């Protein structure tokens, strides 16, 4: 089993590493970070670089594809090399997945048309332009397409997929080893729960990053 | 404000990237990954590499220090270059922190003697050898020392520290932007909650990784 995680300039680090930490613990799975070119790929703030070990062309038929999001996703929406690769690998993948605004790339590739999907709460309404039905759920499974909400939701998606691929007991073992028993010190993790003025402020700015 | 996150061979990726994703969103913070040498540093499974942009020597007085854990922590326990650096930076840091078995490195450097601290549940008892009082809590603050339990607990630690450094409202904004409203699909994230036979199996193997 091969799991490919896509990188592009100004991706959000946890979008990629959250699912990575779960999925890479599937028995006998090979997990590989892919990008247009091999080498370091910088994240949204520029202070983190993850290495792409293979080019997109090197990895033509992964079993699982993970597309992260982040401020850099915008610049990829008309990147035909990436969109073509997504369409090609989707033809043979078992699971095609995204985190955060990564679902917009799947949508732009035409892979989510007529399906239910989610995205970062600030990007959710953009899915409709591509004929996708947005939902506010944290992890949405529609056929082989699994999309997660913003950033940290990729961990829940990853663990959900570990269960589907390797069974509930293995997923519980992964959860135990990663001590995934979250205790956020605040309760502001969704637009429904956060202080209304913060939600409003971000909707007006329409940006994913704090500056 | 400068935040230094330490990398070493065979670290666990989410130990570093979880707190990174929270702490790097502190206003005007410079976040930097440091290691003995600059360049890519491979994680526990070898399939992920994060770039160390600066050497330890390049970063002599960060305000916040974050030490991740992982299977590679063992090999660092007598690395005097790293332990000396930890003692040096601790002399001027505002916060000295760890995730997972990273607390054993702080303990080996003599920084936690007589203090309460936590670690990965499989490493908790090892803290006592260094005169540290282990606790099963997810995030432990004792003075300026903040230690987190295994792997994913670094996210809770990071967000807790964002609140201490930048205030509750900014921390809530970070939680909202990262949609940190976790919904694990299982409830096996601690030795108290996981199926007893899984806990026992890992205690016998005494390994952090599934193979």
Interface residues (C-beta under 8 A of the other chain):
Chain A: X12 X13 X14 X17 X18 X20 X21 X24 X25 X27 X30 X31 X32 X33 X40 X45 X47 X48 X49 X50 X51 X53 X100 X120 X121 X138 X139 X149 X150 X151 X152 X153 X155 X156 X159 X160 X163 X168 X169 X170 X171 X172 X173 X174 X175 X176 X177 X178 X179 X180 X181 X182 X183 X184 X185 X186 X188 X189 X190 X191 X193 X194 X195 X198 X199 X202 X208 X209 X210 X211
Chain B: X12 X13 X14 X17 X18 X20 X21 X24 X25 X27 X30 X31 X32 X33 X40 X45 X47 X48 X49 X50 X51 X53 X100 X120 X121 X138 X139 X149 X150 X151 X152 X153 X155 X156 X159 X160 X163 X168 X169 X170 X171 X172 X173 X174 X175 X176 X177 X178 X179 X180 X181 X182 X183 X184 X185 X186 X188 X189 X190 X191 X193 X194 X195 X198 X199 X202 X208 X209 X210 X211
